[in-house]
Amino acid sequence: MKRLQELLGEFKALLEEENRLLIESIKDKEASDKILKNVAKKEKVLQEIIGYNKEDLEKFRELLEEIDELSQRNRALALNNIEFINDIFDAVFSASAPTQYTKDGNLSTKKEGLFNKKA
């Protein structure tokens, strides 16, 4: 049980670090690189947490709720960052820019733009 509590605490700390990095990533490329490393660490911790059964996890309900809240906050922050980048991209390259990030982080191509005009 102690190991599970340590893992959940580590995961929560990684989410808190991710939150800080998401805020910094708009102005600092290094923060973006650190986010990728953070995600890899989170995946590693999650793989170990998955090995525990539901009853073991129920004992840490409050910590799990905090983790869930942090996860939702980080997701919202990441989506806001994507929208901010899109706004900057549109401002620099005009509203007819050929590509744009979607809310799930993918690039979408508009049917017609400066570089992909139909003949």
GUBA-79178 format. One line per 8 residues: their letters; for each residue y, x, z of N, C-alpha, C. Coordinates in Angstrom, 1 decimal, padded with zeros to 4 digits. Layout:
// GUBA-79178
A> Y:X:Z:Y:X:Z:Y:X:Z; ... .
This chain:
// GUBA-79178
MKRLQELL> -001.2:000.8:000.0:000.0:000.0:000.0:001.3:000.9:000.0; 001.2:002.0:000.7:002.4:002.8:000.8:002.7:003.4:-000.6; 001.7:003.7:-001.4:002.0:004.2:-002.7:002.6:003.1:-003.6; 002.2:001.9:-003.5:002.8:000.8:-004.3:004.2:000.6:-003.9; 004.5:000.7:-002.6:005.9:000.5:-002.2:006.7:001.7:-002.7; 006.2:002.9:-002.7:006.9:004.1:-003.3:007.2:003.9:-004.8; 006.2:003.4:-005.5:006.3:003.1:-006.9:007.4:002.1:-007.2; 007.4:001.0:-006.5:008.4:-000.1:-006.7:009.8:000.5:-006.3 .
GEFKALLE> 009.9:001.3:-005.3:011.1:001.9:-004.9:011.6:002.8:-006.0; 010.7:003.6:-006.6:011.1:004.5:-007.7:011.5:003.7:-008.9; 010.8:002.6:-009.2:011.2:001.8:-010.4:012.6:001.2:-010.2; 012.8:000.7:-009.0:014.2:000.2:-008.7:015.2:001.3:-008.8; 015.0:002.5:-008.3:015.9:003.5:-008.5:016.2:003.9:-009.9; 015.1:003.8:-010.8:015.3:004.1:-012.2:016.1:003.0:-012.9; 016.0:001.8:-012.4:016.8:000.7:-013.0:018.2:000.9:-012.6; 018.5:001.3:-011.3:019.9:001.5:-010.9:020.5:002.7:-011.7 .
EENRLLIE> 019.7:003.7:-011.9:020.2:004.9:-012.8:020.4:004.4:-014.2; 019.6:003.6:-014.7:019.7:003.0:-016.1:021.0:002.2:-016.2; 021.3:001.4:-015.1:022.5:000.7:-015.1:023.8:001.6:-015.2; 023.8:002.6:-014.4:024.9:003.6:-014.4:025.0:004.2:-015.8; 023.9:004.6:-016.4:023.9:005.3:-017.7:024.3:004.3:-018.8; 023.9:003.0:-018.7:024.4:002.1:-019.7:025.9:001.9:-019.7; 026.5:002.0:-018.5:027.9:001.9:-018.4:028.6:003.2:-019.0; 028.0:004.3:-018.7:028.5:005.6:-019.3:028.3:005.8:-020.7 .
SIKDKEAS> 027.2:005.2:-021.3:026.8:005.5:-022.6:027.8:005.2:-023.7; 028.7:004.3:-023.4:029.7:003.9:-024.4:030.6:005.1:-024.7; 030.9:006.0:-023.6:031.8:007.1:-023.8:031.1:008.4:-023.8; 029.8:008.5:-023.5:029.2:009.8:-023.4:027.8:009.8:-024.1; 027.6:010.6:-025.1:026.4:010.6:-025.8:025.2:011.1:-024.9; 025.5:012.0:-024.0:024.5:012.5:-023.1:023.9:011.4:-022.3; 024.7:010.4:-021.9:024.2:009.3:-021.2:023.2:008.5:-022.0; 023.4:008.4:-023.3:022.5:007.7:-024.2:021.1:008.5:-024.2 .
DKILKNVA> 021.2:009.8:-024.3:020.0:010.6:-024.3:019.2:010.4:-022.9; 020.0:010.4:-021.8:019.4:010.2:-020.5:018.7:008.8:-020.4; 019.3:007.8:-021.0:018.7:006.5:-021.0:017.3:006.5:-021.6; 017.1:007.2:-022.7:015.8:007.3:-023.4:014.8:008.0:-022.4; 015.2:009.0:-021.7:014.3:009.7:-020.8:014.0:008.8:-019.6; 015.0:008.0:-019.2:014.8:007.1:-018.1:013.8:006.0:-018.5; 013.9:005.5:-019.7:012.9:004.5:-020.2:011.5:005.0:-020.1; 011.4:006.3:-020.6:010.0:006.9:-020.5:009.5:007.0:-019.1 .
KKEKVLQE> 010.3:007.3:-018.2:009.9:007.4:-016.8:009.5:006.0:-016.2; 010.3:005.0:-016.6:010.0:003.6:-016.2:008.7:003.2:-016.7; 008.4:003.5:-018.0:007.1:003.1:-018.5:005.9:003.8:-017.8; 006.1:005.0:-017.4:005.1:005.8:-016.7:004.8:005.1:-015.3; 005.9:004.8:-014.6:005.8:004.1:-013.3:005.2:002.7:-013.4; 005.6:002.0:-014.5:005.0:000.7:-014.7:003.5:000.7:-014.9; 003.1:001.7:-015.7:001.6:001.9:-016.0:000.8:002.0:-014.7; 001.4:002.7:-013.7:000.7:002.9:-012.4:000.8:001.6:-011.6 .
IIGYNKED> 001.9:000.9:-011.7:002.1:-000.3:-010.9:001.1:-001.4:-011.4; 000.9:-001.4:-012.7:000.0:-002.4:-013.3:-001.4:-002.3:-012.7; -001.8:-001.1:-012.2:-003.1:-001.0:-011.6:-003.4:-001.7:-010.4; -002.3:-002.2:-009.7:-002.4:-003.0:-008.5:-002.6:-004.5:-008.8; -003.3:-005.2:-007.9:-003.5:-006.6:-008.1:-002.3:-007.4:-007.6; -002.3:-008.7:-008.0:-001.2:-009.6:-007.7:-001.0:-009.7:-006.2; -002.1:-009.8:-005.4:-001.9:-009.9:-003.9:-001.2:-008.8:-003.3; -001.5:-007.6:-003.8:-000.8:-006.4:-003.3:000.7:-006.5:-003.6 .
LEKFRELL> 001.1:-006.9:-004.8:002.5:-007.0:-005.2:003.2:-008.1:-004.4; 002.5:-009.2:-004.1:003.1:-010.3:-003.4:003.8:-009.9:-002.0; 003.2:-008.8:-001.5:003.8:-008.3:-000.2:005.2:-007.7:-000.3; 005.6:-007.5:-001.5:006.9:-006.8:-001.8:007.7:-007.8:-002.6; 007.7:-009.1:-002.3:008.4:-010.1:-003.1:009.9:-009.8:-003.2; 010.5:-009.4:-002.0:011.9:-009.2:-002.0:012.3:-008.0:-002.9; 011.5:-007.0:-002.9:011.8:-005.8:-003.7:011.6:-006.2:-005.2; 010.6:-007.0:-005.5:010.3:-007.4:-006.9:011.5:-008.3:-007.4 .
EEIDELSQ> 012.0:-009.1:-006.5:013.2:-009.9:-006.9:014.4:-009.0:-007.2; 014.6:-008.0:-006.4:015.7:-007.1:-006.7:015.5:-006.4:-008.0; 014.3:-006.0:-008.3:013.9:-005.3:-009.6:014.2:-006.2:-010.7; 013.8:-007.5:-010.6:014.0:-008.5:-011.6:015.5:-008.7:-011.9; 016.3:-008.8:-010.8:017.7:-008.9:-011.0:018.3:-007.7:-011.7; 017.9:-006.5:-011.3:018.4:-005.3:-012.0:018.0:-005.3:-013.4; 016.8:-005.7:-013.7:016.3:-005.7:-015.1:017.2:-006.6:-016.0; 017.4:-007.8:-015.4:018.3:-008.8:-016.2:019.7:-008.3:-016.4 .
RNRALALN> 020.2:-007.6:-015.3:021.6:-007.1:-015.4:021.7:-006.0:-016.5; 020.7:-005.1:-016.5:020.6:-004.0:-017.4:020.5:-004.5:-018.9; 019.7:-005.5:-019.0:019.5:-006.1:-020.4:020.8:-006.7:-020.9; 021.5:-007.4:-020.0:022.8:-008.0:-020.4:023.8:-007.0:-020.7; 023.8:-005.9:-019.9:024.7:-004.8:-020.2:024.4:-004.1:-021.5; 023.1:-003.9:-021.8:022.7:-003.3:-023.1:023.2:-004.2:-024.3; 023.0:-005.5:-024.1:023.4:-006.4:-025.2:024.9:-006.4:-025.4; 025.7:-006.3:-024.3:027.1:-006.2:-024.4:027.5:-004.9:-025.1 .
NIEFINDI> 026.8:-003.8:-024.8:027.1:-002.6:-025.5:026.9:-002.7:-027.0; 025.8:-003.4:-027.4:025.5:-003.6:-028.8:026.7:-004.4:-029.4; 027.1:-005.4:-028.8:028.2:-006.2:-029.3:029.5:-005.4:-029.4; 029.7:-004.6:-028.4:030.9:-003.7:-028.4:030.9:-002.8:-029.6; 029.7:-002.2:-029.8:029.5:-001.2:-030.9:029.7:-002.0:-032.3; 029.2:-003.2:-032.4:029.4:-004.0:-033.6:030.9:-004.3:-033.8; 031.6:-004.6:-032.7:033.1:-004.9:-032.9:033.8:-003.7:-033.4; 033.5:-002.5:-032.8:034.1:-001.3:-033.3:033.7:-001.0:-034.7 .
FDAVFSAS> 032.5:-001.1:-035.1:032.0:-000.9:-036.4:032.8:-001.8:-037.4; 032.9:-003.1:-037.0:033.6:-004.0:-037.9:035.1:-003.7:-038.0; 035.7:-003.2:-036.9:037.1:-002.9:-036.9:037.3:-001.7:-037.8; 036.4:-000.7:-037.8:036.6:000.5:-038.6:036.2:000.3:-040.0; 035.2:-000.4:-040.3:034.7:-000.6:-041.7:034.9:-002.0:-042.2; 035.7:-002.8:-041.6:036.0:-004.1:-042.0:034.9:-005.1:-041.7; 035.3:-006.4:-041.8:034.3:-007.5:-041.4:033.2:-007.6:-042.5; 033.3:-006.9:-043.6:032.3:-007.0:-044.6:031.3:-005.8:-044.6 .
APTQYTKD> 031.2:-005.2:-043.5:030.3:-004.0:-043.3:028.9:-004.5:-043.7; 028.1:-003.7:-044.4:026.8:-004.1:-044.8:025.7:-004.2:-043.8; 025.8:-003.5:-042.7:024.8:-003.5:-041.6:025.5:-003.8:-040.3; 024.6:-004.4:-039.4:025.1:-004.8:-038.1:023.9:-004.8:-037.1; 024.1:-004.4:-035.9:023.1:-004.4:-034.9:022.9:-005.8:-034.4; 021.6:-006.3:-034.2:021.4:-007.6:-033.7:021.2:-007.5:-032.2; 021.1:-008.6:-031.5:021.0:-008.6:-030.0:019.8:-007.9:-029.5; 018.7:-007.8:-030.4:017.5:-007.2:-029.9:017.5:-005.7:-030.3 .
GNLSTKKE> 018.6:-005.2:-030.8:018.8:-003.7:-031.1:018.4:-003.3:-032.5; 018.0:-004.2:-033.3:017.7:-003.9:-034.7:018.9:-003.9:-035.6; 018.8:-003.3:-036.8:019.9:-003.4:-037.7:019.6:-004.6:-038.7; 020.6:-005.3:-039.0:020.4:-006.4:-040.0:021.4:-006.1:-041.1; 021.0:-006.4:-042.3:021.8:-006.2:-043.5:022.4:-007.5:-044.0; 023.7:-007.5:-044.2:024.3:-008.7:-044.7:023.9:-008.7:-046.2; 024.0:-009.8:-046.8:023.6:-010.0:-048.2:024.5:-009.2:-049.1; 025.7:-009.0:-048.8:026.6:-008.3:-049.7:027.7:-007.6:-048.9 .
GLFNKKA> 027.8:-006.3:-049.2:028.9:-005.5:-048.5:029.4:-004.5:-049.5; 030.2:-003.6:-049.0:030.8:-002.6:-049.9:029.7:-001.7:-050.5; 028.7:-001.4:-049.8:027.7:-000.4:-050.4:026.5:-001.1:-051.0; 026.3:-002.4:-050.8:025.1:-003.0:-051.3:025.5:-004.3:-052.1; 026.5:-004.2:-052.9:026.9:-005.3:-053.8:025.8:-005.6:-054.8; 025.7:-006.9:-055.0:024.7:-007.4:-056.0:025.3:-007.2:-057.4; 024.5:-006.7:-058.3:025.0:-006.4:-059.7:025.2:-007.7:-060.5 .
